[in-house]
Amino acid sequence: MDSRYEALLVETAQEQGEEAIPLKGEIQLEDGSQGRPLLCRTRSGLWLLALSDSGARLAIDLLAGPALRYEERRLGDRLRAADYSLDIPFGNGDKVKKAIALARLSRGRGLASAAFDWNGRFLDLEEELEKHWLNVNLRDEEVLLAWLPVHSEVSIDSPLIGELKARRCFMLSSERLALVAVAELGDVDYLELAPAALAIESRLGRDTVRCGDSEWQAGLKNEDLFAELSAATAMTAPDRLGRIATLNWIKPDKRGHNRSAARRLLAILVDRYDRPLDELMLRYADHLLLAGADAPEAALPSDELHSPLRRIAATDAGAELACWADDWQLSNAVMIELVEALLGFDELPALAAALPLHRLARDRRLQEEKDLLGQALTDILFARHLIAMDRHAEALPLLEERLQHLPDEKLADLLPAPTADLTTGAGGQSLRIAILDLLVTARGNPEVADAATVQTLAMLQPLLRARIEALRHCAAAELADRAARVLQLFDGVGPLAESEGQESSQGITALDAELLNNAVQHPASRKGAPLEQLTTWIGKARVPDHSAIRAHGERVSSRKHPSVMAIITDTVLGLSLPAVEAYISHGEKGIGLRAYEGDPPFMLIGAVHLDEESEYFMSSAELRFAIGHELAHLKFQHTRLTSQEVWDGVFDKSSSLLESVMMLAGPLSIAGKTIAGLSLFNKTAMLQRVGTAITSINIGDKAGKMAEWISISRDVQQSSRAARTKDTAPATDDIDTRPDDLLAACRVMQLTADRVGLLLCGDVAAAIRAIFLSNRGYCALLPVAERHGITTALNRHGDDGRLLNQDLAIRAAALISFYLSDDYVAARRALTTI
């Protein structure tokens, strides 16, 4: 703009020019001179200016003076004002129209001084005139939430040109609803609507939208948007702001505009209404927007969330918290982290506030999670929360249902982690233990615990003294007596002067096949159990020829060894075995007992076990266990695997699984084969990680260590999912001969034999002493067990943290567990007549 025109405009309008458009021709000024006309727009007006060389000036306020008219012509539009008729240069008509419209829209008010963010899911603002109208007409602190074109036009009678057509737009702000149409010359049609929910009628073509008495058709591109807005239009200002913020957040766009809009609305909510849920979401949104798209969504800034979560807990807003999380579509991981943060306060109000959110997260997780481990961890965690809130009636059916759908954990008893100390409750069937621990509380009452549940827990953790004491306290007389007998082992594994199993004259009857298979045999090798296929396959191996061993031993006879022969005869009868020859072995085979298949089958008994002066001497009950154990291997065809020397090697070297399986490879003829499919150990790896978490939680605490348990269980689930993603090898019908699986098979055979030995001797202390006495390495620990108790002898660790005698602990635990079971009672009664 020429400086002279600019000076005239400032002098007359008291404003700087925003835009100047030259018009065609010249106009006559007061002194008769000719001046070039210029159309100038300021922030709040529209002026016609003209200057001549003689110094004459013209300045007309076109919006305040005589009527302004705009004429559309084929060869160029014309502007009429006062006595002047001004032609618009060809091609500048739209530019002039826009200048007039902007001036008319802002007349007397000027444009808004603050820049407005026009981005958001519901803001379809491409027309500058519509933006200009909004900038001028939005009230103080009014927030625009939606601006959507509708499929209809409105006729506006413009004083400048006559009838005009303009598109209508639906406007939603924090304060009002309206239908607005802004025409090209700044004429406006405005219809304010009463707050009400939008009614959407789906039709072929375009949906019809109704609000009160008003009706319009949605655009083809925004039908879904009107449906999303339907509830917000009836809400109060804070709820409306929150709803639109939510919809912007859960429907992000690639450029991030929607989430930025959500963040802006949250900031307004926090500033004006001070609601803790809005503050919580604002801090979470700031964290995610700052961290970037690649940041893990669940990595919440716990310190920043502390204040709003405290306020939520204090105001008992747990139900609102769950609804809020559902509305904002927070992921399960985020919801669990919020639950964890609330429980971290270790207070009952926070525990109560977290429960509805925890329920929502649990229900969603169970819909998504197909793995039994993940499902179990999810339900255990939620049940703990319910019980901590004394909601036992709700927790009970949940726990009982989950107990029926656990992953098979039997192998966890056979293959605990190398550092798992069974005497402290580590290892074993962690998920089942966790559920049963909760069921003790849910089923019982503070005075009387549920005896059946306590019995099962004692069987699952038989080397944990507290479990046995709890069982003795609540069990019926006969089971309580057995629990008391086990408790004596914790004080010292000493021999008895007289035991229930030492009578040589006891009556014996044969155990039937069903009882042997379904009660005596270890559960992990029964029909349908994980190791059934592997143990069956081992039973088909070629029988080694050990007949030459007979020549190196002294044969046991009824005349010279009546008590030994009586035990062998009873065992043969009880197991329905053919006649078994027995020999007393000396020298390097002088310790231990060994059974061999053959025609007839035979066994070796180490001479030292019959020598009353030897430290390895076995009492009648101890010998009954040892002989029963060895002849059980014959009954179940375990001896086909390999000779006893290799068995000893497997368990002496159990810390080195590779060495163990190489010892077995020769007799089984499996060296060099690649047989895949069962992957048994992989199935226990994740379960082993759960044990530490479970044993660290005190059910008696209200909030307890639940936040810690959430963290551990979440890590386990994530690791489990990662492991499943990596392990994609197809399953086959072949046997997996990985070292850990073979070791599990060896153990389950040995534990089955131990169960038979215990049935025959009837005394758990004698059975455990026999295990110590039949092995040179174990025998050295017997004085410790006798003086200080069984757990002291079993919980010794090496420098690397591994248990030095974990295999012995596994055998002792399994033996005590069987002794406390109903299966033991049923089989013992069927076997003996006394």
Beta strands, then each sheet from edge to edge (+ up, - down):
strand 1: 19-22
strand 2: 27-28
strand 3: 34-41
strand 4: 46-51
strand 5: 57-61
strand 6: 68-71
strand 7: 78-81
strand 8: 84-87
strand 9: 144-158
strand 10: 162-173
strand 11: 177-182
strand 12: 188-193
strand 13: 199-201
strand 14: 208-211
strand 15: 214-217
strand 16: 554-555
strand 17: 581-585
strand 18: 593-596
strand 19: 602-606
sheet 1: 1+ 3- 2+
sheet 2: 1+ 3- 4+ 5-
sheet 3: 6+ 7- 8+
sheet 4: 9+ 10- 11+ 12-
sheet 5: 13+ 14- 15+
sheet 6: 16+ 17- 19- 18+
end
